[in-house]
């Protein structure tokens, strides 16, 4: 038989290890849940923005059609139409395409490999002194 105090201390240490592992597991699950909530919120906001863009695009297309019928197609209208098309495509890809998965994969790559992210360049202090006029 062993010393009852030593077995109690061992069991207490084992329980502490189990508690630490459980807390770490719970913390990881909470972080994953928060990320999913943030991503879902971002997609929901983008869906709402897309609906507003669709409404604006419909009104603008109707106005441009009426203007074109009355006076001819205005050449400067090509620039905002092109810009609007790219903006709409970006939002549509985020809502209904694979952009959310690509963003999530990129963020996981950044978190797992900090060298993947470009950093700012800080020249050495002696390089600055060489270029200063005397």
N, C-alpha and C positions, 0 to 999 in steps of 0.2 A: 504494500500500500504506500502511496505517496503522501506527501504532506498536503493536507486539505487546503492550506493557504496557497500553495504553488499551483495546484490544479485550478483553484478559483481565479488566480491571476492569469493563468493561461487561457481560461475560458473567457475572461473579461477582455483580454487582448484579441482573441479570435472574434468576439462580438464587435469590438471596435473596428477591426478590419472589415467585417461584413457591413457595418454601418457606413464606413467610408466608401466602400464599393457601391452600396445602394445609393448614397448621396451623389456620387459621380455619375452613375447611370441615370438618375433622375434629372440631374443638371443637364446632361447631354440631351435627354429627351425634351426638356423644356426649351433648350436652345433650338433644336430642330423644329419644335412646334411654333416657336416665335418666328423662325425663318419662313415657315409655311404660311403663317398668318400675314406676315409682311408681304410676301409674294402675292398671296391671294388679294390683299388689299390693293396692291399696286395694279394688278390686272383688273380689278373691279373699277378702280378710278380710270384706267385707260379705256375700259368698255364704255363708261359714261362719256368720256371725252370723245370717243369714236362716234357715239350717237349724236353728240352736238356737232361734230364735224360733218356727219352725214346730212344733218338738217341744214347746216350752212351751205354745204356743197349743192344740195338740191335747190335752195333758194338762189344761190349764185348762178347755177346752171340755167335756171329758168330766166333770171334777169339777163344773162348773157345771150340767151336764145332770143328773147324779145328784142334786145338791143341790136343783135345781128340781123334780124328780120327787118327792122326799121332802118338801120343806118349802115349795115355792113360790119364785118368782123373787125374789132379793134386790135391792131398789131401788138400794143403793149400788154394786152391781156394774156399773152402766151407765158410771160414770166410768172405771174401768180398762179396760173393754172398748173404749170410744171411744178412749182414749189409745193402747191397744195397736193398734187398727186404723190410726190415723194413723202410728204408728211402723213398723208392718209395711209399709204402703203406701210410705213413704219409702225403706225399705231395698229393697223390691221394685223400685221405680223406678230406684234406683241400680244394681241388679244386672241387671235385664232390660229396663229402659226406656231413655230417652234422657238420663237425668240425668248420666251421665258425660260425654256430649258437651256438655251445657249447662254443666257445671262447667268443662270444658276451654275452651269458648268464652269464658266469663266471665273465666277466668284470663288468656287471651290478650288480652282487652279491657283488663284491668287493667294488664298489662305494657306494652301498646302505648300506652295513654293514662292517665297517672298522675292526670289531673284527674277521671277517671271514679270514682275511689275517694274516698269521703268522708274528710275530714280532721278532726282535732280542732280545736276553736275555742280560740284563745288571745287573750283580750281585750287591748287595749293597756294598758300599765302606767298611763297617766294616767286611764283609765276606772275603774280600781280605786281610785285616790286620790279621785275625786269621790264615790264611794258610801260611803266610810268615815266614821263619825261623828267629829265634832270635840269 
